[in-house]
Amino acid sequence: MPNLIRRHWLLGLGLSLAAGLGALVYRVSSGVPPLGAAASGLPIVMRAEPLPLPELRVLDGAGRPVELSRLRGKLILLNVWATWCPPCRQEMPSLDRLQAQLGGADFEVMALSVDAGAKGLDLVKTFYASEGIKHLAIYQDAEAAAIFKLKAVGVPTTLLLDRQGREIGRMSGTAEWDSPKIVEALKALQRAGQAQ
């Protein structure tokens, strides 16, 4: 029995080391530089070069089509989420508070629900009402195309877009988006003009 425990421990250690090494190799081979001072407080992996996004048409809260490109001119935190995703539901209030703090002519949190179909919009509206989400506009990917076009590996996935609508960073998973560290990093990124 001790040999079995030792093998499991060694296997766990090996997998942990492999995952860490894989992350390091990805950062080096993808050309992603260390985070700059302006972005150092963000839980996002920043890109070495901005990545143009594909054209993406979604629906607004009234069910009208909206082109993602219409949001150009401001820094965008694009959060791809779903009402059926517990981690997504957990982080939505912090995204709402972030929008309340920083939202305006220069910054917007875009919460894009992948709840598809005709009832998807109703699910999002019901969730917003039940959680007291008041500052985030409703966007729905009714055709479930965004997750594939944006190459998201799952939900939640968050992309940071520059003022030209290009991806400059991304993360999978959740964050406390209105934490002082993240808010200050986003403000510094705006001031530094790195997202222009």
PyRosetta script that sets phi, psi and omega in degrees:
from pyrosetta import init, pose_from_sequence

init()
pose = pose_from_sequence("MPNLIRRHWLLGLGLSLAAGLGALVYRVSSGVPPLGAAASGLPIVMRAEPLPLPELRVLDGAGRPVELSRLRGKLILLNVWATWCPPCRQEMPSLDRLQAQLGGADFEVMALSVDAGAKGLDLVKTFYASEGIKHLAIYQDAEAAAIFKLKAVGVPTTLLLDRQGREIGRMSGTAEWDSPKIVEALKALQRAGQAQ")
pose.set_psi(1, -41.3)
pose.set_omega(1, 178.1)
pose.set_phi(2, -59.0)
pose.set_psi(2, -35.4)
pose.set_omega(2, 178.3)
pose.set_phi(3, -64.3)
pose.set_psi(3, -38.1)
pose.set_omega(3, 178.5)
pose.set_phi(4, -64.7)
pose.set_psi(4, -43.4)
pose.set_omega(4, 178.0)
pose.set_phi(5, -63.1)
pose.set_psi(5, -43.0)
pose.set_omega(5, -180.0)
pose.set_phi(6, -64.4)
pose.set_psi(6, -40.0)
pose.set_omega(6, 177.7)
pose.set_phi(7, -62.8)
pose.set_psi(7, -43.8)
pose.set_omega(7, 178.9)
pose.set_phi(8, -63.8)
pose.set_psi(8, -40.3)
pose.set_omega(8, 179.2)
pose.set_phi(9, -64.1)
pose.set_psi(9, -44.8)
pose.set_omega(9, 179.3)
pose.set_phi(10, -65.5)
pose.set_psi(10, -39.0)
pose.set_omega(10, 177.3)
pose.set_phi(11, -62.5)
pose.set_psi(11, -45.2)
pose.set_omega(11, 178.2)
pose.set_phi(12, -61.4)
pose.set_psi(12, -43.4)
pose.set_omega(12, 178.1)
pose.set_phi(13, -62.8)
pose.set_psi(13, -43.9)
pose.set_omega(13, 179.5)
pose.set_phi(14, -61.8)
pose.set_psi(14, -43.7)
pose.set_omega(14, 179.1)
pose.set_phi(15, -64.7)
pose.set_psi(15, -39.9)
pose.set_omega(15, 178.2)
pose.set_phi(16, -63.0)
pose.set_psi(16, -44.3)
pose.set_omega(16, 178.5)
pose.set_phi(17, -64.6)
pose.set_psi(17, -40.6)
pose.set_omega(17, 179.4)
pose.set_phi(18, -63.4)
pose.set_psi(18, -41.3)
pose.set_omega(18, 179.3)
pose.set_phi(19, -64.1)
pose.set_psi(19, -43.5)
pose.set_omega(19, 178.8)
pose.set_phi(20, -64.0)
pose.set_psi(20, -42.3)
pose.set_omega(20, 178.3)
pose.set_phi(21, -65.4)
pose.set_psi(21, -39.4)
pose.set_omega(21, 177.9)
pose.set_phi(22, -61.3)
pose.set_psi(22, -42.8)
pose.set_omega(22, 179.0)
pose.set_phi(23, -63.8)
pose.set_psi(23, -41.2)
pose.set_omega(23, 178.8)
pose.set_phi(24, -64.4)
pose.set_psi(24, -45.7)
pose.set_omega(24, 178.8)
pose.set_phi(25, -61.1)
pose.set_psi(25, -41.3)
pose.set_omega(25, 178.2)
pose.set_phi(26, -59.5)
pose.set_psi(26, -47.2)
pose.set_omega(26, -178.4)
pose.set_phi(27, -61.4)
pose.set_psi(27, -42.7)
pose.set_omega(27, -177.6)
pose.set_phi(28, -71.5)
pose.set_psi(28, -47.6)
pose.set_omega(28, -175.4)
pose.set_phi(29, -72.7)
pose.set_psi(29, -24.8)
pose.set_omega(29, -179.5)
pose.set_phi(30, -85.4)
pose.set_psi(30, -3.6)
pose.set_omega(30, 179.3)
pose.set_phi(31, 74.5)
pose.set_psi(31, 16.9)
pose.set_omega(31, -179.2)
pose.set_phi(32, -77.7)
pose.set_psi(32, 115.9)
pose.set_omega(32, -179.1)
pose.set_phi(33, -75.6)
pose.set_psi(33, 164.7)
pose.set_omega(33, 173.3)
pose.set_phi(34, -57.5)
pose.set_psi(34, 147.7)
pose.set_omega(34, -178.8)
pose.set_phi(35, -59.0)
pose.set_psi(35, 136.2)
pose.set_omega(35, 177.1)
pose.set_phi(36, -73.4)
pose.set_psi(36, 172.0)
pose.set_omega(36, -178.3)
pose.set_phi(37, -58.6)
pose.set_psi(37, -38.2)
pose.set_omega(37, -177.2)
pose.set_phi(38, -67.9)
pose.set_psi(38, -32.8)
pose.set_omega(38, -175.0)
pose.set_phi(39, -104.1)
pose.set_psi(39, 3.9)
pose.set_omega(39, -172.7)
pose.set_phi(40, -64.3)
pose.set_psi(40, -21.4)
pose.set_omega(40, 179.6)
pose.set_phi(41, -90.6)
pose.set_psi(41, 1.3)
pose.set_omega(41, -178.3)
pose.set_phi(42, -90.2)
pose.set_psi(42, 143.5)
pose.set_omega(42, 177.9)
pose.set_phi(43, -85.2)
pose.set_psi(43, 25.0)
pose.set_omega(43, -172.7)
pose.set_phi(44, -108.7)
pose.set_psi(44, 141.2)
pose.set_omega(44, 172.4)
pose.set_phi(45, -83.6)
pose.set_psi(45, 115.9)
pose.set_omega(45, -177.4)
pose.set_phi(46, -82.4)
pose.set_psi(46, 145.9)
pose.set_omega(46, 179.9)
pose.set_phi(47, -86.6)
pose.set_psi(47, 150.4)
pose.set_omega(47, 175.5)
pose.set_phi(48, -69.1)
pose.set_psi(48, -37.4)
pose.set_omega(48, 179.2)
pose.set_phi(49, -132.3)
pose.set_psi(49, 141.2)
pose.set_omega(49, 176.8)
pose.set_phi(50, -59.7)
pose.set_psi(50, 143.6)
pose.set_omega(50, -178.4)
pose.set_phi(51, -111.5)
pose.set_psi(51, 118.8)
pose.set_omega(51, 177.6)
pose.set_phi(52, -60.9)
pose.set_psi(52, 142.5)
pose.set_omega(52, 178.8)
pose.set_phi(53, -97.9)
pose.set_psi(53, 151.0)
pose.set_omega(53, 175.2)
pose.set_phi(54, -70.1)
pose.set_psi(54, 159.1)
pose.set_omega(54, 175.5)
pose.set_phi(55, -61.9)
pose.set_psi(55, 136.6)
pose.set_omega(55, -177.4)
pose.set_phi(56, -141.2)
pose.set_psi(56, 123.7)
pose.set_omega(56, 177.9)
pose.set_phi(57, -110.9)
pose.set_psi(57, 127.7)
pose.set_omega(57, 179.5)
pose.set_phi(58, -127.6)
pose.set_psi(58, 179.8)
pose.set_omega(58, 177.8)
pose.set_phi(59, -109.4)
pose.set_psi(59, 144.8)
pose.set_omega(59, 173.2)
pose.set_phi(60, -87.1)
pose.set_psi(60, -175.7)
pose.set_omega(60, -176.3)
pose.set_phi(61, -63.0)
pose.set_psi(61, -18.0)
pose.set_omega(61, 178.0)
pose.set_phi(62, -97.1)
pose.set_psi(62, 3.3)
pose.set_omega(62, 179.7)
pose.set_phi(63, 83.7)
pose.set_psi(63, 11.9)
pose.set_omega(63, 178.9)
pose.set_phi(64, -88.8)
pose.set_psi(64, 143.9)
pose.set_omega(64, 178.4)
pose.set_phi(65, -67.9)
pose.set_psi(65, 140.4)
pose.set_omega(65, 178.9)
pose.set_phi(66, -135.0)
pose.set_psi(66, 131.6)
pose.set_omega(66, 174.6)
pose.set_phi(67, -85.4)
pose.set_psi(67, 133.7)
pose.set_omega(67, 178.2)
pose.set_phi(68, -57.5)
pose.set_psi(68, -31.9)
pose.set_omega(68, -178.5)
pose.set_phi(69, -63.9)
pose.set_psi(69, -18.0)
pose.set_omega(69, -179.8)
pose.set_phi(70, -67.3)
pose.set_psi(70, -16.1)
pose.set_omega(70, -178.2)
pose.set_phi(71, -87.3)
pose.set_psi(71, 1.9)
pose.set_omega(71, 179.3)
pose.set_phi(72, -60.0)
pose.set_psi(72, 150.9)
pose.set_omega(72, 179.9)
pose.set_phi(73, 106.4)
pose.set_psi(73, -8.8)
pose.set_omega(73, 177.2)
pose.set_phi(74, -139.2)
pose.set_psi(74, 158.6)
pose.set_omega(74, 174.9)
pose.set_phi(75, -73.3)
pose.set_psi(75, 129.6)
pose.set_omega(75, -175.8)
pose.set_phi(76, -121.2)
pose.set_psi(76, 132.3)
pose.set_omega(76, 169.1)
pose.set_phi(77, -104.6)
pose.set_psi(77, 102.2)
pose.set_omega(77, -175.5)
pose.set_phi(78, -95.2)
pose.set_psi(78, 111.4)
pose.set_omega(78, -178.3)
pose.set_phi(79, -106.9)
pose.set_psi(79, 117.2)
pose.set_omega(79, 178.3)
pose.set_phi(80, -94.6)
pose.set_psi(80, 120.7)
pose.set_omega(80, -171.9)
pose.set_phi(81, -144.8)
pose.set_psi(81, 178.1)
pose.set_omega(81, 177.1)
pose.set_phi(82, -150.3)
pose.set_psi(82, 148.9)
pose.set_omega(82, 179.5)
pose.set_phi(83, -68.1)
pose.set_psi(83, -23.3)
pose.set_omega(83, -179.5)
pose.set_phi(84, -85.7)
pose.set_psi(84, 2.1)
pose.set_omega(84, -176.7)
pose.set_phi(85, -102.7)
pose.set_psi(85, 107.4)
pose.set_omega(85, -178.5)
pose.set_phi(86, -55.5)
pose.set_psi(86, -44.5)
pose.set_omega(86, 178.0)
pose.set_phi(87, -62.6)
pose.set_psi(87, -35.3)
pose.set_omega(87, 178.0)
pose.set_phi(88, -62.7)
pose.set_psi(88, -46.9)
pose.set_omega(88, -178.9)
pose.set_phi(89, -60.3)
pose.set_psi(89, -37.0)
pose.set_omega(89, -178.1)
pose.set_phi(90, -66.8)
pose.set_psi(90, -37.4)
pose.set_omega(90, -175.5)
pose.set_phi(91, -88.5)
pose.set_psi(91, -12.0)
pose.set_omega(91, -177.4)
pose.set_phi(92, -58.3)
pose.set_psi(92, -42.3)
pose.set_omega(92, 177.9)
pose.set_phi(93, -58.9)
pose.set_psi(93, -35.7)
pose.set_omega(93, 179.7)
pose.set_phi(94, -71.0)
pose.set_psi(94, -33.5)
pose.set_omega(94, 175.0)
pose.set_phi(95, -66.3)
pose.set_psi(95, -38.1)
pose.set_omega(95, 177.7)
pose.set_phi(96, -63.3)
pose.set_psi(96, -43.2)
pose.set_omega(96, 178.9)
pose.set_phi(97, -67.0)
pose.set_psi(97, -36.0)
pose.set_omega(97, 177.0)
pose.set_phi(98, -63.4)
pose.set_psi(98, -44.3)
pose.set_omega(98, 177.3)
pose.set_phi(99, -60.9)
pose.set_psi(99, -40.3)
pose.set_omega(99, 178.9)
pose.set_phi(100, -62.4)
pose.set_psi(100, -37.3)
pose.set_omega(100, -178.0)
pose.set_phi(101, -76.9)
pose.set_psi(101, -47.8)
pose.set_omega(101, -170.2)
pose.set_phi(102, -110.5)
pose.set_psi(102, -15.1)
pose.set_omega(102, -174.8)
pose.set_phi(103, -59.9)
pose.set_psi(103, 141.1)
pose.set_omega(103, 179.8)
pose.set_phi(104, 165.8)
pose.set_psi(104, -152.1)
pose.set_omega(104, -175.8)
pose.set_phi(105, -66.6)
pose.set_psi(105, -22.4)
pose.set_omega(105, -174.3)
pose.set_phi(106, -109.8)
pose.set_psi(106, -9.6)
pose.set_omega(106, -175.5)
pose.set_phi(107, -152.4)
pose.set_psi(107, 142.4)
pose.set_omega(107, 174.9)
pose.set_phi(108, -148.6)
pose.set_psi(108, 138.5)
pose.set_omega(108, 168.8)
pose.set_phi(109, -91.3)
pose.set_psi(109, 123.3)
pose.set_omega(109, 177.4)
pose.set_phi(110, -111.2)
pose.set_psi(110, 106.8)
pose.set_omega(110, 178.2)
pose.set_phi(111, -92.1)
pose.set_psi(111, 108.6)
pose.set_omega(111, -175.6)
pose.set_phi(112, -105.2)
pose.set_psi(112, 108.6)
pose.set_omega(112, 179.8)
pose.set_phi(113, -79.9)
pose.set_psi(113, 136.3)
pose.set_omega(113, 175.4)
pose.set_phi(114, -100.0)
pose.set_psi(114, 18.1)
pose.set_omega(114, 172.8)
pose.set_phi(115, -68.2)
pose.set_psi(115, 106.2)
pose.set_omega(115, -172.0)
pose.set_phi(116, -86.3)
pose.set_psi(116, 167.2)
pose.set_omega(116, 174.2)
pose.set_phi(117, 84.5)
pose.set_psi(117, 178.0)
pose.set_omega(117, -176.0)
pose.set_phi(118, -64.1)
pose.set_psi(118, -32.8)
pose.set_omega(118, -177.3)
pose.set_phi(119, -85.4)
pose.set_psi(119, -10.0)
pose.set_omega(119, -178.4)
pose.set_phi(120, -58.2)
pose.set_psi(120, -44.0)
pose.set_omega(120, -179.7)
pose.set_phi(121, -62.8)
pose.set_psi(121, -40.6)
pose.set_omega(121, 177.4)
pose.set_phi(122, -64.3)
pose.set_psi(122, -38.5)
pose.set_omega(122, 178.0)
pose.set_phi(123, -61.5)
pose.set_psi(123, -42.6)
pose.set_omega(123, -179.8)
pose.set_phi(124, -65.8)
pose.set_psi(124, -46.0)
pose.set_omega(124, 179.7)
pose.set_phi(125, -61.0)
pose.set_psi(125, -42.3)
pose.set_omega(125, 178.4)
pose.set_phi(126, -63.5)
pose.set_psi(126, -42.1)
pose.set_omega(126, 179.0)
pose.set_phi(127, -63.9)
pose.set_psi(127, -46.8)
pose.set_omega(127, 179.1)
pose.set_phi(128, -56.6)
pose.set_psi(128, -45.1)
pose.set_omega(128, -178.9)
pose.set_phi(129, -65.3)
pose.set_psi(129, -42.4)
pose.set_omega(129, -176.9)
pose.set_phi(130, -70.1)
pose.set_psi(130, -29.6)
pose.set_omega(130, -178.1)
pose.set_phi(131, -97.6)
pose.set_psi(131, -2.8)
pose.set_omega(131, -179.6)
pose.set_phi(132, 71.1)
pose.set_psi(132, 30.7)
pose.set_omega(132, 177.8)
pose.set_phi(133, -76.6)
pose.set_psi(133, 113.7)
pose.set_omega(133, -173.3)
pose.set_phi(134, -119.6)
pose.set_psi(134, -18.4)
pose.set_omega(134, -171.9)
pose.set_phi(135, -104.9)
pose.set_psi(135, -14.5)
pose.set_omega(135, -179.7)
pose.set_phi(136, -90.8)
pose.set_psi(136, 131.9)
pose.set_omega(136, 172.0)
pose.set_phi(137, -72.4)
pose.set_psi(137, 153.8)
pose.set_omega(137, 178.5)
pose.set_phi(138, -91.5)
pose.set_psi(138, 129.0)
pose.set_omega(138, 172.7)
pose.set_phi(139, -131.4)
pose.set_psi(139, 137.9)
pose.set_omega(139, -178.5)
pose.set_phi(140, -131.1)
pose.set_psi(140, 134.6)
pose.set_omega(140, 172.8)
pose.set_phi(141, -96.4)
pose.set_psi(141, 80.1)
pose.set_omega(141, -172.3)
pose.set_phi(142, -62.9)
pose.set_psi(142, -25.1)
pose.set_omega(142, -178.0)
pose.set_phi(143, -97.7)
pose.set_psi(143, 2.2)
pose.set_omega(143, 179.4)
pose.set_phi(144, 55.8)
pose.set_psi(144, 39.3)
pose.set_omega(144, 179.6)
pose.set_phi(145, -95.3)
pose.set_psi(145, -26.9)
pose.set_omega(145, -172.7)
pose.set_phi(146, -60.9)
pose.set_psi(146, -42.1)
pose.set_omega(146, -175.9)
pose.set_phi(147, -61.0)
pose.set_psi(147, -32.0)
pose.set_omega(147, 178.7)
pose.set_phi(148, -83.6)
pose.set_psi(148, -44.7)
pose.set_omega(148, -179.1)
pose.set_phi(149, -64.3)
pose.set_psi(149, -35.0)
pose.set_omega(149, 179.8)
pose.set_phi(150, -87.8)
pose.set_psi(150, -2.7)
pose.set_omega(150, -179.7)
pose.set_phi(151, 55.8)
pose.set_psi(151, 43.6)
pose.set_omega(151, 176.4)
pose.set_phi(152, -80.0)
pose.set_psi(152, 136.5)
pose.set_omega(152, -178.8)
pose.set_phi(153, -84.1)
pose.set_psi(153, -7.5)
pose.set_omega(153, 179.4)
pose.set_phi(154, 169.0)
pose.set_psi(154, -172.8)
pose.set_omega(154, 177.2)
pose.set_phi(155, -120.5)
pose.set_psi(155, 144.8)
pose.set_omega(155, -4.6)
pose.set_phi(156, -78.4)
pose.set_psi(156, 146.3)
pose.set_omega(156, 170.3)
pose.set_phi(157, -128.5)
pose.set_psi(157, 134.8)
pose.set_omega(157, -178.4)
pose.set_phi(158, -122.8)
pose.set_psi(158, 130.4)
pose.set_omega(158, 177.9)
pose.set_phi(159, -115.0)
pose.set_psi(159, 140.4)
pose.set_omega(159, 173.4)
pose.set_phi(160, -102.2)
pose.set_psi(160, 122.2)
pose.set_omega(160, -177.5)
pose.set_phi(161, -111.2)
pose.set_psi(161, 139.0)
pose.set_omega(161, 177.6)
pose.set_phi(162, -80.1)
pose.set_psi(162, -177.5)
pose.set_omega(162, -174.9)
pose.set_phi(163, -70.4)
pose.set_psi(163, -12.6)
pose.set_omega(163, 175.1)
pose.set_phi(164, -95.5)
pose.set_psi(164, 5.1)
pose.set_omega(164, 178.3)
pose.set_phi(165, 80.1)
pose.set_psi(165, 20.0)
pose.set_omega(165, 179.0)
pose.set_phi(166, -99.6)
pose.set_psi(166, 148.3)
pose.set_omega(166, 178.5)
pose.set_phi(167, -75.0)
pose.set_psi(167, 126.0)
pose.set_omega(167, 176.7)
pose.set_phi(168, -116.0)
pose.set_psi(168, -5.2)
pose.set_omega(168, 177.1)
pose.set_phi(169, -171.6)
pose.set_psi(169, 161.5)
pose.set_omega(169, -179.5)
pose.set_phi(170, -158.0)
pose.set_psi(170, 156.6)
pose.set_omega(170, 171.8)
pose.set_phi(171, -150.0)
pose.set_psi(171, 152.6)
pose.set_omega(171, 171.3)
pose.set_phi(172, -109.2)
pose.set_psi(172, 139.4)
pose.set_omega(172, -179.1)
pose.set_phi(173, 108.1)
pose.set_psi(173, -173.8)
pose.set_omega(173, -173.8)
pose.set_phi(174, -104.7)
pose.set_psi(174, 163.4)
pose.set_omega(174, 174.8)
pose.set_phi(175, -150.0)
pose.set_psi(175, 161.6)
pose.set_omega(175, 172.3)
pose.set_phi(176, -92.5)
pose.set_psi(176, 86.6)
pose.set_omega(176, -166.9)
pose.set_phi(177, -64.1)
pose.set_psi(177, -22.6)
pose.set_omega(177, 179.8)
pose.set_phi(178, -100.3)
pose.set_psi(178, 17.0)
pose.set_omega(178, 176.6)
pose.set_phi(179, -65.1)
pose.set_psi(179, 148.4)
pose.set_omega(179, -178.7)
pose.set_phi(180, -53.5)
pose.set_psi(180, -38.1)
pose.set_omega(180, -178.2)
pose.set_phi(181, -64.3)
pose.set_psi(181, -44.1)
pose.set_omega(181, -179.3)
pose.set_phi(182, -71.1)
pose.set_psi(182, -42.7)
pose.set_omega(182, 179.3)
pose.set_phi(183, -59.9)
pose.set_psi(183, -45.1)
pose.set_omega(183, -179.9)
pose.set_phi(184, -65.5)
pose.set_psi(184, -37.9)
pose.set_omega(184, 178.1)
pose.set_phi(185, -64.5)
pose.set_psi(185, -41.3)
pose.set_omega(185, 177.7)
pose.set_phi(186, -65.6)
pose.set_psi(186, -40.2)
pose.set_omega(186, 176.7)
pose.set_phi(187, -62.9)
pose.set_psi(187, -42.5)
pose.set_omega(187, 179.4)
pose.set_phi(188, -64.5)
pose.set_psi(188, -38.7)
pose.set_omega(188, 178.3)
pose.set_phi(189, -64.0)
pose.set_psi(189, -40.2)
pose.set_omega(189, 176.3)
pose.set_phi(190, -63.7)
pose.set_psi(190, -46.5)
pose.set_omega(190, -178.2)
pose.set_phi(191, -64.3)
pose.set_psi(191, -39.5)
pose.set_omega(191, -176.8)
pose.set_phi(192, -70.4)
pose.set_psi(192, -17.0)
pose.set_omega(192, 179.9)
pose.set_phi(193, 72.3)
pose.set_psi(193, 13.8)
pose.set_omega(193, -179.0)
pose.set_phi(194, -68.2)
pose.set_psi(194, -17.2)
pose.set_omega(194, -178.2)
pose.set_phi(195, -97.8)
pose.set_psi(195, 15.9)
pose.set_omega(195, -179.3)
pose.set_phi(196, -88.8)
pose.dump_pdb("model.pdb")
